[in-house]
Amino acid sequence: MKIDLRYETINDYAGIKNVNDLAFEQADEGLLIEKLRLNPDFINKLSIVAESNDKLVGHILFFPIKIQNDSKKHESLALAPMSVLPDFQNKGIGGQLITKGLEIAKEFGFKSVIVLGHKDYYPKFGFLPASSWRIKAPFDVPDEVFMAIELVSDGLKDVSGIVKYPKEFEEVS
């Protein structure tokens, strides 16, 4: 299946909301993206769409976050959300979105990405439990579903603490 990946444009907003709403079977993820776009930290080129025959079939968003301990704040990205239309799932589109997004994140100078996701899916791309670096979620979650990846060698060296998500994540959760 031929998939084209590109940055989102304003013309994609309704399609992105639709893909997320259908993939997650509820409106919270689409609403989250709409709210995050209004945040000054939003980076347009870290919101990527997948198209097949000019139809928007997938989307991934990476959003700046902080990992904070008593003495320091470290920059990172949250991978959230990622969605693919139900009829297009299990065809490798999500994997293409993740791979492309990680590549772009690295080009932007980010050293790591955090994800709350399926324990059998994200490790295929190199994600490991975030606890490997003493990084914790700000809420109770099983260790195996809260993961991180280093985009560069030692990207999480000397990084530890609690992930601080933007307020928009709390508003729709």
N, C-alpha and C positions, 0 to 999 in steps of 0.2 A: 504494500500500500504506500503510495507516494504521499508524503506529508511535508508541508512547508512550514517552517518555524520562523517567526518574526516577532518584533516588538509590538506591543499593543498600540493601537491608535484610538482616538476618541470614537471612531466609527465601530469599534469592537466592544464598547462598554455593555450594550444590551446582550450581545452574544456571549460575552464572558460571564455575565450574571446568569444567563440561561444555562450554559454548560455547568457551572458550579451548582446551581439549584437542582438540575436534573441528576448530576453525578452524586450529590450528597442527599438527594431527596428531601431537601428543605432549603429555606431561603437564607440561612445564617451565613454561609460561606460567600455567597454573592453580595450580601449586605456588608460583610467584612471588607471585601475588596473595594466597594464603593466608599466606605468610610476611610480606608487606608489611603486612597487616592487623594484625599483632602489633607492628609498629614504632610507637613513640609519635608519629612524624611523620605517620602515616596520617590523611588527612582524608576522612571518610565521604562528604561531598558532592562529592568529586572522583572518586568511583567511580560511574559512571553506567551504567544498564542500558537496553536497548531491548527493548520488548515488542510483539508482534503477536498479537492475539487471546488475551491473557493468557499467551502463551508467551514466555519469555526467548530472544531471538534474537541479541542483541548486547551488548557490554560495552566500556567504555573506562575506563582508570585514568590519572589524573594524580597524580604523586607528587613531593613536594618534594626538590630536589637543590641542590647548590652548584656554582658555577663559581668555581674558585679559581686565583689567580695568586700570585706571591711575596708580594704585599702585602695582598691583599683576598680576601674570600669574598663572592660575590653569590648571592642567592636566585633560584631558578628552579624550573620544574617539568619532569619527564620525562613525556612522553606514552608510556606503555608499561604493559601492552600494550593493543591494541585488537583486538577480534575480533568476527566475525559468523559465525553458523552457515553452513556451506557452501551449503545450499539457499536462503539468504537473501542471499547475496553478490551484488554488482553490481546492487543495487536502491536504492542511496543511503543505506542505514542507517549505514554507516561515516561518511559525510559528515555526517549528522545528529548522530551522536555527537561527532565532532570539533568541529563548530560549537557545539553546546551546551556541550561541555566547555571550550572556549576562552572562551566567554561567562562561565561560572561561575568559571573561573580568574581572569579579569579582575575579577569582582565580589569575589573574595577578596583582591584587591590584588596578585596576581602580575603581573609586568611582562613575562615571557617564558616560552616553552616550548621544550624541546629534544626532538627525536625522531630515532630511528634507524629509518629506514623507506624505503619504495619511492620512488625518485628521480622517478618520473613521477606519483605520487599526491599526496604531501603539498604540493608546490608549488601545487596547485590551491587550497589554503587559505591561501596566503601564506608558507609556509615557504621559507626560502632556506638555502643551505649555511651552517652555523654558522661556517665559516672567514671568512665576510664580516665577522664581528665578532672574529676571532682567537680563536674558541672551538674547543677541540679535544676529541675523545673520549679517554678514558683507555686506549684500545686501538686497534690498527690497523683502520681502516675507510675505504672510499672516501669522498672528500670529498662527493660528490653524494648520499650516503645519510644523512649526519649533518647534520641541519638544525635551524634555530631560527626562531622567529617572535617579533616584538615584539607584546605585547598592548596596549601604549600607545605613543604617540609617543616615540621615543628610549628605549624600554624596555631596550635593550642598549647605550646610549651609555656609553662608558668601561668596558664590561665585556669582559674577555678572560680566558683561562685554560683550565684543564682541567676538564671536568665530573667531579664526584665523585658517583657513584651510591651509594646505601645498600648495605651489605654483602649484603643479600638478593639483589640483582641478580647478584652474583658467586657466590652459593651455588647458584644454579640454572642458571647459564649453562654 
